[in-house]
């Protein structure tokens, strides 16, 4: 529901202490003008997150909020979003012969709908779980299952799975 890129932001990442680390980010937002008479704001955002890593265990959690946003959505429909809140938790454990991982994400959008729409609040929930198995020094087989649910007018749901192979050509290149 939100973009991964936060423009005009300031962030702090704390150094890792006994496997714990943390991050804080604030985006000041900006004004976007579709035409001379139609100015809209891309609202400020705030986020905080942390993780723990020790041996084969990795745990992470984040929380973020869009403070105010109004303008045009991806389809050009004018909307008025009073703010959105998202949080996520995830974890993984690497047994060396197999790595298991899972995550859960929830996003709540207050007033995130086209103006005068029947429903103004939305909540999205996504969870996934997977495994990865190294089959060589440069190759890994992966399998994952996910489920998505959007609590909106028509109660949208989606399920999916994927199976893949990663091959690392160098430290920076893999397919």
N, C-alpha and C positions, 0 to 999 in steps of 0.2 A: 503493500500500500504506500510505501514511502520510497524515496530514492536512496540509493546507497551513497550518493555524493552529497556532501554538506558544504556548500559554498560559504565564503566569508566566515570561517570558523576558527576557533582557537581550541587547542586540545592539550591535555597533559596525560602522559603515560608514566606511571610510577615504576621504578626498577623492581625487579622480582626479589621478594624477600621470603625465604624458606618455601619457595614454590608458589607463592601468592603474588599476583600483580593486579593492577587496576588501571582504568582509563576513564577520563572525563572529557566531554566535548560540548562546546556551545557554538551554535551557528547563529549569526546575527540576521540571516535572511536578507532579502533584497526586494526591490520594487521592479516589477516587470510591466512593460507597457505594450499591449497588443495594438493599440492605436492611440492617437492623441487624446481621445476622450475616455479611454478605457484602461485605467491603471489598475493593476492588481498587485497584491503582495504575496511573496513566497515566504511564509512565516519563519520565525526563529525556531530553533530546535535545541533540545538539551538531551544529553545521553550520558549514562554511567554504566560501567561494566567491570567485570573482574573475572579472573580465572585462577585455577589451582592446578599445578602439574607436579607429579611426583612419581618417579618410576614409570610404569605403564599407564598410570591413571591421569586423565585430564578432565576437568570440570570447568564450566563457564556459565555465566549469567549476565544478562544485559537488561537495561530498562531505558527507554527513550520516549520523548514527548515532543510533538509539534505543538507549539504554543498558540499559533493562530495562522490561518492560511485561507486566502480566498483568491479566486482567479478562474482559470480554465483548466479542466482536466485533460487527460491525454487525447480524448476524442473531440475536444473543443467545446464541450458542454460547460457552461458557467456553473460554478458551485460555490458554496460558502461553507468552509470547514472550520469549525470552532476549535479544533484541535484533535490530535490523535495520540494514543498511548500504546506502546508496544513493549512486550517483555519476552524474553526467551531464556531457556535453560538447555544445556546440552552436556553430554559427557561421552567419554570414550575410554576403553581399556585395551591396551596392546599386550596380548599374550605372546607376541613374537611370531607365532605360527598363524594366528588370526587376530584381527582387531575388530572389536564390536563398538558401535556408536549409536547414539540416539539423541534426538532433540525435540523440543516442543516450543512453538512460537504462538503468541496470541497478540492480535492487533485490534484495538477498539477505536473507531472513528466516530466522534461526536459531531453530528450535523454534516457529515461528509456525503452529501447527495446533491443532485441538481436542485437548484432553487425551486420551491413549491412542490417537491416530490413528496409522495405519501410517506416514505420512510426516511428518516434523517440519521439514524444511528446504525452502524454496522459493526459486526465483530467477526474477525477471521481467526480460525484456529488451524494450525498445521502441526503434524507430528511425523517423524520419520525415524526409521531404525535400519541399520545396515551392518554389513560385515565386509572386511577386505582381507584377502589372503595373498601374501607374497608368494609368487611361484618361481622367481629367480631374483638375482641381485638388482635387476632393472625392471621387473614386471610384476604387476599386482592385478588380481581379479577382484572385482567389486560387485556387490549385490545390495540393493536398497529397496525398501517399501515405504510409501508415504500415503498420508490421508489428509485431505483438506476439507474444511467445512466453513461456509460463509453464512452466518446468521442474518439473512436479509429477507426480502419479501418471498422469494421462492426457495429458500433453504438450499442453496447450491452445495453440492458435495462432489468430491473427486478423489479417486484412489489411483495409485500408480505404482509401478515397480520398474526397476532398471537393473540390468546386468551389463558389466563392461570390463574392459581390460585397459590398464594404464601401462605404457611402456616409456621409460625414461631414457632419452637419447643422451642427455648431459645433465648437469646440475640445474640448468634453467629451462630445459626443453623436454617435454613429454607429450604424448598423445593418449 
